[in-house]
Amino acid sequence: MSAEQSAHQSAINPAQKLELFADHWNPRIVAELNGQQIKLAKLKGAFVWHAHEHEDEAFLILHGELRMQFRDREVCVCEGELIVVPRGVEHRPVADAECHVLLFEPTSTVNTGTTGGDRTRNQLERL
């Protein structure tokens, strides 16, 4: 069995992985499957308004609370809850206090979508 195969068969503890970093809005890749990446991130404050032209995005709240703003409404997503943002829908995540999320996204997903800017993360660290 190769080292890569062995790594894919190991358990991943999100809480332990989250202890490895402190910055906000900088997702880390913890696993990949079928063209999808599973990422962990710490969020605090408001992100940029953006949309993903071709990718749906799922946020599972591990700790805290997230307000997902849409142009016509806001959805409060509490710890243990999940929200899926469909492709093409403009949104802005807001965390009034630090929030920990597990993201499910296609590998092509850029965190700022088509908006770009200084919060864009093109090269993500793998944990």
Secondary structure, 3 states (H helix, E strand, C coil): CCHHHHHHCCCCCHHHHHCCCCCCCCCEEEEEECCEEEEEEEEEEECCCECCCCCCEEEEEEECEEEEEECCEEEEEECCCEEEECCCCCEEEEEEEEEEEEEEEECCCCCCCCCCCCCCCCCCCEC
